[in-house]
């Protein structure tokens, strides 16, 4: 049932957050070549959650799969600042 559930979720437009956004500091990693979250959606998301972000080159929707070393280095550097 995973395939049908995923297709239904994707065709519905995904998640639509209507509640308050948590106020803790957030950091987001985007894949520059993400074919699921458009640049427009990523920009709007950054505006809504007001977070710092990193955009990885040659990376799709799953940065932790596409670029695990880059993701690790990003989080490690955040923790050492």
C-alpha angles and dihedrals in degrees: 000000000000095000094050092045092050092048091049092048093048095047090050090061095256124251121000109193111210100163130080118294113242111254098220119112113271133194121195132195116206128190108232091216095047106149094188101052109045122216088253092055092046091050092048091048091052089051093050098046095032094217138154113251146186124211115206122211119229090019133122135196096311109053093173088059099036098042109013095161092051091049091048092048092049094052093041091053091049090053093049096052 
